Amino acid sequence: MATPLDEYEEAEDRYIAAATGRALAVEHWLLSAADDSSWARSEWRESGVALLRCGTLFGVIRISGEVVRAAAGTEDPYGVDAFLARAMLGGPVFTDTVTRRYYVMVSPSTGSRSEWTRRSDKDAEYLGRSHYLGVPSVHATSPDGPRAYWCVPMAGAGELASAEAVSQLLSVGRYRLACTEEASC
């Protein structure tokens, strides 16, 4: 007869197997954006970051850390990560802890939206077809780990953030920065 501990361990094993399967599916999906998937997989093992092509499977909106942290209302990386998970509705986001920039993965069609075709903001930029980007391994999910990590890991292959959620994050962050500078809000 199964004990509650046995049932718990079986449920935990199923959860781990499902999470491993999702990570593997996401990894394979991301690798299809690499010029050479074997080389990209090797880069992930050796440096934790692989160079992937933007604009076919996904586009990326690069946002300054200053705007993201202002929107989140905190400098704490764990607090920022939790905020991003809510604000991006679970859409994938990774960061480079050295440059302190955040990268939100969106649909490639996002680049054709008027807000990105006519924009020359220094705090946010759409990266599409003419860009390659260092993307962290799907296993890098902690600010205590490597240089680049997933603040909000991909929930599944091809599951991207909404362009509207990114626009709202930018509006909130810019507003809070303006209020800080003018101290009149």
C-alpha positions as CSV (number, residue, x, y, z in Angstrom):
1,M,0.0,0.0,0.0
2,A,1.4,3.4,-1.0
3,T,2.1,5.9,1.8
4,P,1.7,9.6,1.5
5,L,5.4,9.9,1.2
6,D,5.5,7.5,-1.8
7,E,2.7,9.5,-3.4
8,Y,4.6,12.7,-2.9
9,E,7.8,11.3,-4.3
10,E,5.9,10.0,-7.4
11,A,4.3,13.4,-7.9
12,E,7.7,15.1,-7.6
13,D,9.2,12.7,-10.1
14,R,6.4,13.4,-12.6
15,Y,6.9,17.2,-12.1
16,I,10.7,16.9,-12.6
17,A,10.1,14.7,-15.8
18,A,7.6,17.3,-17.2
19,A,10.0,20.2,-16.4
20,T,12.9,18.4,-18.0
21,G,10.8,17.7,-21.1
22,R,9.7,21.3,-21.4
23,A,13.3,22.5,-21.0
24,L,14.4,20.1,-23.7
25,A,11.6,21.2,-26.1
26,V,12.5,24.9,-25.5
27,E,16.2,24.2,-26.0
28,H,15.5,22.4,-29.4
29,W,13.2,25.3,-30.4
30,L,15.9,27.9,-29.6
31,L,18.6,25.9,-31.4
32,S,16.6,26.1,-34.6
33,A,17.5,29.8,-34.6
34,A,21.2,29.0,-34.6
35,D,23.3,28.9,-37.7
36,D,24.9,25.7,-36.4
37,S,22.9,24.0,-33.6
38,S,25.9,21.7,-32.6
39,W,28.1,24.7,-32.2
40,A,25.4,26.6,-30.2
41,R,24.9,23.6,-27.9
42,S,28.6,23.5,-27.4
43,E,28.6,27.3,-26.6
44,W,25.9,26.8,-24.0
45,R,28.0,24.1,-22.3
46,E,31.2,26.0,-22.4
47,S,30.2,29.7,-21.8
48,G,26.5,29.5,-20.9
49,V,25.5,31.7,-23.9
50,A,24.9,30.8,-27.5
51,L,24.6,33.2,-30.5
52,L,21.2,32.9,-32.0
53,R,19.6,34.7,-35.0
54,C,16.7,37.0,-34.2
55,G,13.8,37.8,-36.6
56,T,12.7,34.3,-37.8
57,L,11.4,32.4,-34.7
58,F,11.4,35.4,-32.4
59,G,12.2,39.0,-32.1
60,V,13.7,40.6,-29.0
61,I,13.1,43.9,-27.3
62,R,16.2,45.0,-25.5
63,I,15.4,47.3,-22.5
64,S,17.8,49.2,-20.3
65,G,18.0,47.9,-16.7
66,E,17.3,51.4,-15.4
67,V,13.8,51.3,-17.0
68,V,13.0,47.8,-15.9
69,R,14.1,48.4,-12.3
70,A,12.1,51.6,-12.1
71,A,9.0,49.8,-13.4
72,A,9.7,47.0,-10.8
73,G,10.3,49.5,-8.0
74,T,13.3,47.6,-6.8
75,E,17.0,46.9,-7.4
76,D,16.8,43.4,-5.9
77,P,17.3,40.9,-8.8
78,Y,14.8,38.4,-7.3
79,G,12.2,41.2,-6.9
80,V,12.8,42.4,-10.5
81,D,12.5,38.8,-11.7
82,A,9.2,38.3,-9.9
83,F,7.9,41.6,-11.2
84,L,8.8,40.6,-14.8
85,A,7.1,37.3,-14.5
86,R,3.8,39.1,-13.6
87,A,4.3,42.1,-16.0
88,M,5.2,39.9,-19.0
89,L,2.4,37.4,-18.1
90,G,4.9,34.6,-18.1
91,G,6.5,35.7,-21.4
92,P,10.3,34.9,-21.6
93,V,12.9,37.4,-20.4
94,F,16.6,37.1,-19.9
95,T,19.2,39.5,-18.7
96,D,22.9,40.1,-18.9
97,T,24.1,41.0,-15.5
98,V,27.2,42.8,-16.7
99,T,25.5,45.2,-19.2
100,R,22.4,45.3,-16.9
101,R,20.1,45.0,-19.9
102,Y,16.9,42.9,-20.2
103,Y,15.8,41.0,-23.3
104,V,12.1,40.2,-23.8
105,M,11.4,37.6,-26.5
106,V,8.4,38.5,-28.6
107,S,6.9,37.6,-31.9
108,P,8.9,38.6,-35.0
109,S,5.9,40.6,-36.2
110,T,6.4,43.0,-33.3
111,G,9.1,44.8,-35.2
112,S,6.5,46.0,-37.8
113,R,4.5,47.8,-35.1
114,S,4.6,51.6,-35.5
115,E,6.1,52.1,-32.1
116,W,9.2,50.1,-33.1
117,T,9.5,51.1,-36.8
118,R,9.8,54.8,-36.0
119,R,11.4,54.7,-32.7
120,S,15.0,55.7,-31.8
121,D,14.8,55.5,-28.1
122,K,18.0,54.7,-26.3
123,D,16.3,52.8,-23.5
124,A,14.6,50.2,-25.6
125,E,15.2,48.7,-29.1
126,Y,13.6,46.0,-31.2
127,L,16.1,43.4,-32.5
128,G,15.0,41.6,-35.6
129,R,16.3,40.0,-38.8
130,S,19.6,41.8,-38.9
131,H,20.6,40.9,-35.3
132,Y,22.3,38.0,-33.6
133,L,22.1,37.8,-29.8
134,G,23.8,35.8,-27.1
135,V,21.0,33.8,-25.4
136,P,21.6,32.0,-22.2
137,S,21.2,28.2,-21.7
138,V,17.7,27.2,-20.7
139,H,19.3,25.9,-17.5
140,A,20.6,29.3,-16.4
141,T,17.7,30.6,-14.2
142,S,19.3,32.3,-11.2
143,P,20.9,35.7,-10.7
144,D,23.4,33.9,-8.5
145,G,24.7,31.9,-11.5
146,P,26.3,32.9,-14.8
147,R,26.6,36.3,-16.4
148,A,23.3,35.8,-18.4
149,Y,20.2,34.1,-17.1
150,W,16.5,33.7,-17.7
151,C,14.6,36.0,-15.3
152,V,11.4,34.4,-16.7
153,P,12.2,31.1,-18.4
154,M,10.2,30.1,-21.5
155,A,7.1,28.1,-20.5
156,G,7.2,26.1,-23.7
157,A,8.7,26.1,-27.2
158,G,7.5,29.2,-29.1
159,E,5.7,30.8,-26.1
160,L,6.6,34.4,-26.3
161,A,5.8,37.7,-24.5
162,S,3.1,40.0,-25.7
163,A,4.2,43.3,-27.3
164,E,1.4,45.1,-25.4
165,A,2.9,43.9,-22.1
166,V,6.3,45.2,-23.1
167,S,4.8,48.6,-24.1
168,Q,3.1,48.9,-20.7
169,L,6.3,48.0,-18.8
170,L,8.1,50.7,-20.8
171,S,5.4,53.3,-20.0
172,V,5.5,52.5,-16.3
173,G,9.3,52.5,-16.1
174,R,9.7,55.8,-18.1
175,Y,7.0,57.5,-16.0
176,R,8.7,56.4,-12.7
177,L,12.1,57.6,-14.0
178,A,10.6,61.0,-15.0
179,C,9.0,61.3,-11.6
180,T,12.3,60.6,-9.8
181,E,14.1,63.1,-11.9
182,E,11.5,65.9,-11.5
183,A,10.3,64.8,-8.0
184,S,6.9,66.3,-8.9
185,C,4.7,63.2,-9.5
